Amino acid sequence: MLRHDFQPGRLVVGLTLILAGVLYAGDATGSWDIPWFVLFPVMSAGLCLAATAGLAARGIRRRRVSPDERQGVPGADPPE
């Protein structure tokens, strides 16, 4: 399997969707009663947290790029 960058924003979005699914599955089985509007704040908070995590990871990743790695990036400074 090829290695890839860790993307925490996608992880948070996935966990948020799993949480929403668990909430509604519990409501469907009768384990608890969830009002219909609960999904909106759960999804809003999850998406905002995912955006924050993604932007933080992007900022960290951009600082760690060495000048040697920038040579293959379009729009980067040309090598001297």
C-alpha positions in Angstrom: 0.0 0.0 0.0 1.3 3.4 -0.9 2.0 5.9 1.9 0.0 9.0 1.9 -0.3 12.2 4.0 -2.3 12.1 7.1 -5.4 14.3 6.6 -7.0 15.1 10.0 -9.9 17.1 8.4 -11.2 14.0 6.6 -10.9 11.9 9.8 -13.0 14.5 11.7 -15.6 14.6 9.0 -15.8 10.8 9.0 -16.2 10.6 12.8 -18.9 13.3 12.6 -20.9 11.3 10.1 -20.5 8.1 12.1 -21.7 10.0 15.2 -24.8 11.2 13.2 -25.4 7.7 12.0 -25.2 6.2 15.5 -27.6 8.9 16.9 -30.2 8.2 14.3 -29.7 4.4 14.5 -30.3 4.6 18.3 -33.4 6.7 17.6 -34.7 4.2 15.0 -34.2 1.2 17.4 -36.0 3.1 20.2 -33.0 3.2 22.5 -33.4 6.9 22.9 -35.5 9.8 21.5 -33.5 12.3 19.4 -35.3 15.4 18.1 -35.0 15.9 14.3 -33.0 19.1 14.6 -30.1 17.7 16.5 -28.2 16.8 13.3 -27.8 20.5 12.4 -25.6 21.5 15.3 -23.7 18.2 15.3 -22.8 18.5 11.6 -22.1 22.2 11.9 -19.7 21.7 14.8 -18.1 18.7 13.1 -17.5 20.5 9.8 -16.1 23.6 11.5 -13.7 21.4 13.6 -12.7 19.5 10.4 -12.0 22.8 8.6 -9.9 24.0 11.5 -8.0 20.7 11.6 -7.4 20.7 7.9 -6.1 24.3 7.8 -3.8 23.6 10.8 -2.4 20.5 9.1 -1.9 22.4 5.8 -0.1 25.2 7.6 2.2 22.8 9.4 2.8 20.8 6.2 3.7 24.0 4.2 6.3 25.1 6.8 8.0 21.7 6.7 8.6 21.6 2.9 12.3 21.9 2.2 13.7 23.9 -0.8 14.7 20.7 -2.4 11.1 19.4 -2.4 9.8 22.7 -3.8 11.6 22.1 -7.1 8.9 19.8 -8.4 6.0 22.0 -7.3 4.4 24.1 -10.1 4.7 27.8 -9.3 7.7 27.4 -7.0 10.8 29.3 -7.4 13.0 28.0 -10.2 16.3 26.4 -9.1 19.4 28.5 -9.5 
